[in-house]
Amino acid sequence: MIQGKWYAPGEDLAEVLPVRRAVFGRGEDPLDAESWNVLVWEDEVPAASGRIWWRDGAYRLGDLCVLPDRRGRKLGDLVLRLLLFKAQSHAAREVRLACSPDCCGFFARLGFLPESVSGQETEMLLEGDRIELDSCKNCRKDNCPNRKN
Ligand SMILES: CC(C)(COP(=O)(O)OP(=O)(O)OC[C@H]1O[C@@H](n2cnc3c(N)ncnc32)[C@H](O)[C@@H]1OP(=O)(O)O)[C@@H](O)C(=O)NCCC(=O)NCCS
């Protein structure tokens, strides 16, 4: 079973940090005091996480990660959608993130566009009114029971 949980700014992140630490080698930092963190469990194992915060007129996403042995099962996609849902429910005008070139494609799937490159990081932007969380839209499966025509 897949479950998700939000942690408000300042809440205890003891359940979230092992995932972040396992992937990025980093624990809690001052940004957590102003971030919403989200954690996704797979079969009661904390498996994926990410966070969102407000900065300079935009919502920023960061530290989105999935434990290596849990990748390729759409958990990263779920965390990204949860973060975008949070941004959308706060009427975000812009959602931004910085990622390595090999992750741009992952974010581009949900509409992020590269804006600039600085060293090894690409700044990506998604306008708030272009957030699209309907996973059926643009799906090409013609035998899906969800398809109306
Ligand atoms: C990037 C990451 C979060 C993806 O998580 P994941 O659970 O393996 O990805 P998903 O299974 O949800 O993939 C969903 C889709 O994105 C695609 N995808 C996954 N990683 C991708 C990448 N690096 N580039 C392009 N597409 C990617 C998948 O092929 C899949 O496509 P499909 O819907 O057509 O089948 C994970 O590999 C990770 O934790 N990487 C290390 C941390 C990191 O770099 N984080 C991002 C920067 S903050």
Ligand as a Chemical Component Dictionary entry (heavy atoms), coordinates in Angstrom:
data_LIG
# 
_chem_comp.id                   LIG 
_chem_comp.type                 NON-POLYMER 
_chem_comp.pdbx_formal_charge   0 
_chem_comp.three_letter_code    LIG 
# 
loop_
_chem_comp_atom.comp_id 
_chem_comp_atom.atom_id 
_chem_comp_atom.alt_atom_id 
_chem_comp_atom.type_symbol 
_chem_comp_atom.charge 
_chem_comp_atom.model_Cartn_x 
_chem_comp_atom.model_Cartn_y 
_chem_comp_atom.model_Cartn_z 
_chem_comp_atom.pdbx_ordinal 
LIG C1  C1  C 0 14.639 11.290 -10.034 1  
LIG C2  C2  C 0 13.916 10.303 -9.099  2  
LIG C3  C3  C 0 13.214 11.104 -8.007  3  
LIG C4  C4  C 0 12.866 9.517  -9.907  4  
LIG O1  O1  O 0 12.107 8.688  -9.038  5  
LIG P1  P1  P 0 11.436 7.307  -9.529  6  
LIG O2  O2  O 0 10.482 6.875  -8.488  7  
LIG O3  O3  O 0 12.475 6.345  -9.945  8  
LIG O4  O4  O 0 10.673 7.796  -10.837 9  
LIG P2  P2  P 0 9.226  7.302  -11.315 10 
LIG O5  O5  O 0 9.161  5.820  -11.283 11 
LIG O6  O6  O 0 8.183  8.041  -10.578 12 
LIG O7  O7  O 0 9.255  7.795  -12.832 13 
LIG C5  C5  C 0 8.126  8.398  -13.430 14 
LIG C6  C6  C 0 8.475  8.654  -14.881 15 
LIG O8  O8  O 0 9.619  9.518  -14.951 16 
LIG C7  C7  C 0 10.633 8.907  -15.749 17 
LIG N1  N1  N 0 11.927 9.243  -15.144 18 
LIG C8  C8  C 0 12.431 8.835  -13.968 19 
LIG N2  N2  N 0 13.643 9.377  -13.758 20 
LIG C9  C9  C 0 13.902 10.143 -14.854 21 
LIG C10 C10 C 0 14.988 10.972 -15.241 22 
LIG N3  N3  N 0 16.084 11.116 -14.462 23 
LIG N4  N4  N 0 14.913 11.628 -16.433 24 
LIG C11 C11 C 0 13.822 11.505 -17.224 25 
LIG N5  N5  N 0 12.741 10.740 -16.898 26 
LIG C12 C12 C 0 12.794 10.072 -15.731 27 
LIG C13 C13 C 0 10.344 7.414  -15.679 28 
LIG O9  O9  O 0 10.889 6.740  -16.788 29 
LIG C14 C14 C 0 8.832  7.392  -15.664 30 
LIG O10 O10 O 0 8.383  7.591  -16.996 31 
LIG P3  P3  P 0 6.976  6.931  -17.530 32 
LIG O11 O11 O 0 5.879  7.598  -16.730 33 
LIG O12 O12 O 0 6.955  7.289  -18.973 34 
LIG O13 O13 O 0 7.088  5.467  -17.238 35 
LIG C15 C15 C 0 14.889 9.263  -8.476  36 
LIG O14 O14 O 0 15.620 8.645  -9.508  37 
LIG C16 C16 C 0 15.871 9.834  -7.463  38 
LIG O15 O15 O 0 15.590 9.860  -6.266  39 
LIG N6  N6  N 0 17.058 10.288 -7.937  40 
LIG C17 C17 C 0 18.101 10.794 -7.041  41 
LIG C18 C18 C 0 17.716 12.124 -6.427  42 
LIG C19 C19 C 0 17.510 13.213 -7.474  43 
LIG O16 O16 O 0 18.292 13.355 -8.400  44 
LIG N7  N7  N 0 16.410 13.992 -7.299  45 
LIG C20 C20 C 0 15.986 15.011 -8.246  46 
LIG C21 C21 C 0 16.600 16.326 -8.012  47 
LIG S1  S1  S 0 15.949 17.178 -6.586  48 
# 
loop_
_chem_comp_bond.comp_id 
_chem_comp_bond.atom_id_1 
_chem_comp_bond.atom_id_2 
_chem_comp_bond.value_order 
_chem_comp_bond.pdbx_ordinal 
LIG C1  C2  SING 1  
LIG C2  C3  SING 2  
LIG C2  C4  SING 3  
LIG C2  C15 SING 4  
LIG C4  O1  SING 5  
LIG O1  P1  SING 6  
LIG P1  O2  DOUB 7  
LIG P1  O3  SING 8  
LIG P1  O4  SING 9  
LIG O4  P2  SING 10 
LIG P2  O5  DOUB 11 
LIG P2  O6  SING 12 
LIG P2  O7  SING 13 
LIG O7  C5  SING 14 
LIG C5  C6  SING 15 
LIG C6  O8  SING 16 
LIG C6  C14 SING 17 
LIG O8  C7  SING 18 
LIG C7  N1  SING 19 
LIG C7  C13 SING 20 
LIG N1  C8  SING 21 
LIG N1  C12 SING 22 
LIG C8  N2  DOUB 23 
LIG N2  C9  SING 24 
LIG C9  C10 SING 25 
LIG C9  C12 DOUB 26 
LIG C10 N3  SING 27 
LIG C10 N4  DOUB 28 
LIG N4  C11 SING 29 
LIG C11 N5  DOUB 30 
LIG N5  C12 SING 31 
LIG C13 O9  SING 32 
LIG C13 C14 SING 33 
LIG C14 O10 SING 34 
LIG O10 P3  SING 35 
LIG P3  O11 DOUB 36 
LIG P3  O12 SING 37 
LIG P3  O13 SING 38 
LIG C15 O14 SING 39 
LIG C15 C16 SING 40 
LIG C16 O15 DOUB 41 
LIG C16 N6  SING 42 
LIG N6  C17 SING 43 
LIG C17 C18 SING 44 
LIG C18 C19 SING 45 
LIG C19 O16 DOUB 46 
LIG C19 N7  SING 47 
LIG N7  C20 SING 48 
LIG C20 C21 SING 49 
LIG C21 S1  SING 50 
# 
